[in-house]
Amino acid sequence: MSTAAPDPATAGPVLTLTMNPTVDICWDVDHLADVGKNRARVRSVAGGGGGINVARGVARFGGRATAVHTAGREVGCRLNRLLDEEGIDHIAVGIDGETREALVLFETGARRSHHIVPPGPHLDDQEGRRCLDVLGQAIGTSRYVVASGSLPGGLPDDFYTAVARRVKAAGSRLVLDTSGPALRQALAEGVFLLRCNRTEAADLLGRTVRSFDDALAVNEQLLTMGAAEITITTIGDLGALCSTRHGHTELRAPPMPGELLSDAGAGDSMVAALTVRLAAGDDPVSACALGVAVAAASVLTPGTEPFDRGMAESLCPDVGITFRTSS
């Protein structure tokens, strides 16, 4: 691990891609009743979706990020306005379909969150090609490109494969965080870093992923097939396993200083932290350790509220690090 933390402000910019963004509407209710009206209070309204959340997290650590995303109709206009007001640098690609809205409902009495997300718009082939062209033009000096989140309907399962080729052609590194057929199709192309949660890892492995041993089996499989240079599998509240051709490292989650309130956006926050550290020149294990600490800080905040940077940095020294041998 590195002995000194590189300065994110000196790193090159990070570019993110969000094909299926959202406007996240967070409400608070005292108690979710089965009958009658549930009176709610608006906690926040913000632009969201994988890559947008990553760009926000990169900026939170002092890095520079630009979010490329789709935007359609009235909700798309609202998304653009919200990102402008927040000061997130972004490039919107217009589409015909309506950008989706997502609802995060936080029960203040039970202290739990409900994340309700619709599938989103349907894109045609021309819109998909336009997104690829905009991405290719936007890469510029960005050494790292993060493609995060689900694909909207209408795009082919190999869309992220095409993204990976564009990124490689530009001489940049792709960090991929997706699921389902889109993830499976991208494995054959190979990316720089692949992040899977335990649900996505279980789909690849063909069995439940509950332990570091399970994560090790997934990561070895991915490395052997050349799917990525760095593979990171997260295992819920246990932490994450970071693997490269040099070996495997367990990163155990720190003791939690409070109750878990919401896991919405925890994975995106983790990807933001590790990408900004890699872009600043940190090694993968150190970058992933911060990512685990940031994910822990994220679940301590309700709804989709941004993580507390100070809390994340204070938790980082308590991330347990153990080097593993192959299975």
C-alpha positions as CSV (number, residue, x, y, z in Angstrom):
1,M,0.0,0.0,0.0
2,S,1.1,3.6,-0.6
3,T,2.5,5.5,2.4
4,A,1.2,8.9,1.3
5,A,-2.2,9.7,-0.1
6,P,-1.9,11.3,-3.6
7,D,-3.8,14.5,-4.2
8,P,-7.0,14.0,-6.3
9,A,-6.8,17.7,-7.4
10,T,-3.6,16.9,-9.4
11,A,-5.2,13.9,-11.1
12,G,-6.7,14.0,-14.6
13,P,-10.5,14.3,-14.9
14,V,-12.8,11.3,-14.6
15,L,-15.6,10.8,-17.2
16,T,-18.7,8.9,-16.2
17,L,-21.5,7.4,-18.3
18,T,-25.1,7.0,-17.2
19,M,-27.4,5.5,-19.8
20,N,-30.5,5.3,-17.5
21,P,-30.3,8.2,-15.1
22,T,-33.0,9.3,-12.7
23,V,-34.4,12.2,-10.8
24,D,-34.3,10.9,-7.2
25,I,-37.2,12.1,-5.1
26,C,-36.7,11.4,-1.4
27,W,-39.6,11.5,1.0
28,D,-39.8,11.1,4.8
29,V,-42.9,9.5,6.4
30,D,-43.3,8.8,10.1
31,H,-44.9,5.4,9.5
32,L,-46.0,3.7,6.3
33,A,-49.6,2.7,6.9
34,D,-51.4,0.0,5.0
35,V,-54.6,2.0,4.6
36,G,-55.4,5.7,4.4
37,K,-53.1,8.5,3.4
38,N,-49.4,8.5,4.2
39,R,-48.4,12.1,4.8
40,A,-44.8,12.7,3.5
41,R,-42.2,15.4,3.7
42,V,-39.8,16.1,0.8
43,R,-36.3,15.4,2.0
44,S,-34.5,16.1,-1.3
45,V,-34.8,16.0,-5.0
46,A,-31.6,15.4,-7.0
47,G,-30.2,13.9,-10.2
48,G,-29.2,10.3,-9.8
49,G,-28.2,7.1,-11.5
50,G,-24.9,5.2,-11.4
51,G,-22.5,7.5,-13.3
52,I,-24.1,10.7,-12.0
53,N,-23.7,9.5,-8.4
54,V,-20.1,8.5,-9.2
55,A,-19.3,12.0,-10.6
56,R,-20.8,13.6,-7.4
57,G,-18.7,11.3,-5.2
58,V,-15.5,12.1,-7.2
59,A,-16.1,15.8,-6.7
60,R,-16.8,15.2,-3.0
61,F,-13.2,14.0,-2.7
62,G,-11.8,17.0,-4.6
63,G,-11.5,15.3,-8.0
64,R,-12.7,16.5,-11.3
65,A,-15.5,14.6,-13.1
66,T,-17.8,15.1,-16.0
67,A,-21.0,13.0,-16.3
68,V,-22.3,12.0,-19.7
69,H,-26.0,11.0,-19.5
70,T,-29.2,10.7,-21.4
71,A,-32.0,13.2,-20.9
72,G,-35.5,13.1,-22.3
73,R,-38.6,15.2,-22.1
74,E,-39.8,17.1,-19.0
75,V,-38.0,14.9,-16.5
76,G,-34.8,15.1,-18.6
77,C,-35.0,18.9,-18.5
78,R,-35.5,18.8,-14.7
79,L,-32.5,16.5,-14.4
80,N,-30.3,18.9,-16.4
81,R,-31.5,21.8,-14.2
82,L,-30.8,19.9,-11.0
83,L,-27.3,19.0,-12.1
84,D,-26.6,22.6,-13.2
85,E,-27.8,23.9,-9.8
86,E,-25.7,21.4,-8.0
87,G,-22.6,22.4,-10.0
88,I,-22.0,18.9,-11.5
89,D,-20.2,19.2,-14.9
90,H,-22.3,17.2,-17.3
91,I,-23.1,16.5,-21.0
92,A,-26.7,15.6,-21.8
93,V,-27.6,13.4,-24.8
94,G,-31.2,14.1,-25.8
95,I,-33.5,11.2,-26.3
96,D,-37.2,10.9,-27.2
97,G,-38.3,8.9,-24.2
98,E,-39.0,10.3,-20.7
99,T,-36.2,10.1,-18.2
100,R,-37.3,8.1,-15.2
101,E,-38.0,9.3,-11.7
102,A,-37.2,7.2,-8.7
103,L,-38.7,7.3,-5.2
104,V,-36.8,6.8,-1.9
105,L,-39.2,6.5,1.0
106,F,-37.6,6.8,4.4
107,E,-39.7,5.7,7.5
108,T,-38.4,7.8,10.3
109,G,-40.1,5.7,13.0
110,A,-38.7,2.3,11.7
111,R,-35.5,4.0,10.5
112,R,-35.5,2.1,7.1
113,S,-35.6,3.1,3.5
114,H,-37.6,1.8,0.5
115,H,-36.0,2.4,-2.9
116,I,-38.6,2.3,-5.8
117,V,-37.1,2.5,-9.3
118,P,-39.0,2.1,-12.6
119,P,-37.3,0.6,-15.7
120,G,-36.9,3.9,-17.6
121,P,-37.2,4.9,-21.2
122,H,-36.7,2.9,-24.4
123,L,-33.9,3.9,-26.7
124,D,-33.5,3.1,-30.3
125,D,-30.3,2.2,-32.2
126,Q,-29.7,5.7,-33.4
127,E,-29.8,7.1,-29.9
128,G,-27.4,4.5,-28.7
129,R,-24.9,5.3,-31.4
130,R,-25.3,9.0,-30.6
131,C,-24.4,8.3,-27.0
132,L,-21.3,6.3,-28.0
133,D,-20.2,9.2,-30.3
134,V,-20.7,11.8,-27.5
135,L,-18.8,9.6,-25.1
136,G,-15.9,9.2,-27.6
137,Q,-15.7,12.9,-28.1
138,A,-15.9,13.7,-24.4
139,I,-13.1,11.3,-23.2
140,G,-10.3,13.8,-24.1
141,T,-7.7,13.7,-21.4
142,S,-9.8,11.5,-19.0
143,R,-7.6,8.5,-18.1
144,Y,-10.6,6.9,-16.3
145,V,-14.1,6.3,-17.7
146,V,-16.7,4.9,-15.3
147,A,-19.8,3.2,-16.9
148,S,-22.2,2.5,-14.2
149,G,-25.9,1.4,-13.9
150,S,-28.4,-0.5,-15.9
151,L,-29.1,-0.2,-19.6
152,P,-32.5,1.3,-20.7
153,G,-34.7,-0.8,-22.9
154,G,-34.0,-1.0,-26.6
155,L,-30.2,-1.0,-26.3
156,P,-28.4,-4.3,-27.1
157,D,-26.9,-6.4,-24.4
158,D,-23.4,-5.7,-25.8
159,F,-23.7,-1.9,-25.5
160,Y,-21.0,-1.8,-22.8
161,T,-18.8,-3.9,-25.0
162,A,-18.9,-1.1,-27.5
163,V,-18.2,1.4,-24.7
164,A,-15.2,-0.6,-23.7
165,R,-13.8,-0.5,-27.3
166,R,-14.3,3.3,-27.5
167,V,-12.5,3.8,-24.2
168,K,-9.6,1.5,-25.2
169,A,-9.3,3.3,-28.6
170,A,-8.9,6.6,-26.7
171,G,-6.2,5.1,-24.5
172,S,-8.3,5.3,-21.3
173,R,-9.2,2.8,-18.6
174,L,-12.8,1.6,-18.2
175,V,-14.3,1.0,-14.7
176,L,-17.5,-1.0,-15.2
177,D,-20.3,-1.5,-12.7
178,T,-23.4,-3.1,-14.1
179,S,-25.4,-6.3,-14.0
180,G,-27.3,-9.0,-16.0
181,P,-26.7,-9.6,-19.7
182,A,-24.9,-6.3,-20.1
183,L,-22.3,-7.4,-17.6
184,R,-21.9,-10.9,-19.1
185,Q,-21.5,-9.5,-22.6
186,A,-18.7,-7.1,-21.5
187,L,-16.7,-9.9,-19.9
188,A,-15.3,-11.1,-23.2
189,E,-14.1,-7.7,-24.2
190,G,-12.2,-7.0,-21.0
191,V,-12.1,-3.8,-18.9
192,F,-9.6,-2.2,-16.5
193,L,-11.7,-2.6,-13.4
194,L,-14.9,-4.6,-12.7
195,R,-17.0,-4.1,-9.6
196,C,-19.7,-6.6,-8.7
197,N,-22.0,-6.7,-5.7
198,R,-22.8,-10.1,-4.3
199,T,-26.0,-10.4,-6.3
200,E,-24.2,-9.8,-9.6
201,A,-21.3,-12.1,-8.4
202,A,-23.8,-14.9,-7.6
203,D,-25.2,-14.7,-11.1
204,L,-21.8,-15.1,-12.6
205,L,-20.7,-17.9,-10.2
206,G,-24.0,-19.8,-10.2
207,R,-24.3,-19.9,-6.5
208,T,-24.9,-17.6,-3.5
209,V,-22.0,-15.4,-2.6
210,R,-21.9,-15.0,1.2
211,S,-18.2,-15.1,2.1
212,F,-14.7,-14.0,1.1
213,D,-14.1,-17.5,-0.2
214,D,-17.1,-17.2,-2.5
215,A,-15.8,-13.8,-3.7
216,L,-12.4,-15.3,-4.3
217,A,-13.9,-17.9,-6.6
218,V,-15.7,-15.2,-8.6
219,N,-12.6,-13.0,-8.8
220,E,-10.4,-15.8,-9.9
221,Q,-12.8,-16.8,-12.6
222,L,-13.0,-13.3,-13.9
223,L,-9.2,-12.8,-13.9
224,T,-8.6,-16.2,-15.6
225,M,-11.0,-15.3,-18.4
226,G,-9.4,-11.8,-18.8
227,A,-12.5,-9.9,-17.9
228,A,-10.6,-7.3,-16.0
229,E,-7.2,-6.3,-14.7
230,I,-8.7,-5.5,-11.3
231,T,-11.8,-7.3,-10.0
232,I,-13.7,-6.1,-6.8
233,T,-16.5,-8.1,-5.4
234,T,-18.4,-6.5,-2.5
235,I,-20.0,-8.8,0.1
236,G,-22.5,-6.5,1.9
237,D,-21.6,-5.7,5.5
238,L,-18.5,-8.0,5.3
239,G,-16.6,-5.7,3.0
240,A,-15.0,-6.4,-0.3
241,L,-12.3,-8.6,-2.0
242,C,-9.9,-6.8,-4.3
243,S,-8.0,-9.0,-6.8
244,T,-5.3,-8.5,-9.4
245,R,-2.8,-10.8,-11.1
246,H,-0.6,-10.1,-8.1
247,G,-3.0,-11.6,-5.6
248,H,-6.2,-11.2,-3.6
249,T,-6.9,-8.8,-0.6
250,E,-9.7,-9.0,1.9
251,L,-10.9,-5.6,3.0
252,R,-13.2,-6.0,6.0
253,A,-15.8,-3.3,6.7
254,P,-15.0,-1.2,9.7
255,P,-17.1,-1.3,12.9
256,M,-20.2,0.8,12.2
257,P,-20.6,3.9,14.5
258,G,-24.3,4.1,13.9
259,E,-27.3,2.3,12.6
260,L,-27.7,1.3,8.9
261,L,-30.3,3.6,7.3
262,S,-30.1,3.1,3.5
263,D,-27.9,1.2,1.0
264,A,-29.1,3.4,-1.9
265,G,-26.0,4.7,-3.7
266,A,-23.4,2.9,-1.5
267,G,-21.9,1.0,-4.4
268,D,-21.7,4.2,-6.5
269,S,-20.0,6.0,-3.7
270,M,-17.5,3.2,-3.4
271,V,-16.7,3.3,-7.1
272,A,-16.3,7.1,-6.9
273,A,-13.8,6.8,-4.0
274,L,-11.7,4.1,-5.6
275,T,-11.7,5.7,-9.0
276,V,-10.6,9.1,-7.7
277,R,-7.8,7.5,-5.8
278,L,-6.6,5.4,-8.7
279,A,-6.7,8.5,-10.9
280,A,-4.5,10.3,-8.4
281,G,-2.0,7.4,-8.5
282,D,-2.9,5.3,-5.6
283,D,-2.6,1.5,-5.6
284,P,-5.7,-0.7,-6.0
285,V,-5.7,-2.0,-2.4
286,S,-5.4,1.5,-0.8
287,A,-8.1,2.8,-3.2
288,C,-10.4,-0.1,-2.4
289,A,-9.9,0.4,1.3
290,L,-11.2,4.0,1.0
291,G,-14.0,2.7,-1.1
292,V,-15.1,0.2,1.6
293,A,-15.0,3.0,4.2
294,V,-17.0,5.3,1.9
295,A,-19.6,2.6,1.4
296,A,-19.9,2.2,5.2
297,A,-20.4,5.9,5.6
298,S,-23.0,5.9,2.8
299,V,-25.3,3.4,4.5
300,L,-25.3,5.6,7.6
301,T,-27.1,8.3,5.7
302,P,-30.8,8.1,4.9
303,G,-32.2,8.0,1.3
304,T,-29.7,9.0,-1.4
305,E,-28.0,11.7,0.6
306,P,-24.2,12.1,-0.2
307,F,-21.8,10.4,2.2
308,D,-20.0,12.3,4.9
309,R,-16.4,12.7,3.7
310,G,-15.0,13.2,7.1
311,M,-16.8,10.1,8.5
312,A,-15.5,8.0,5.6
313,E,-11.9,9.2,6.1
314,S,-12.2,8.5,9.8
315,L,-13.4,4.9,9.1
316,C,-10.7,4.1,6.6
317,P,-8.0,3.2,9.2
318,D,-10.4,0.7,10.7
319,V,-10.8,-1.3,7.4
320,G,-9.2,-4.7,8.0
321,I,-6.8,-5.8,5.4
322,T,-5.7,-9.4,4.8
323,F,-3.8,-10.7,1.9
324,R,-5.0,-14.0,0.5
325,T,-3.6,-16.9,-1.5
326,S,-5.5,-18.4,-4.4
327,S,-8.2,-21.0,-3.7
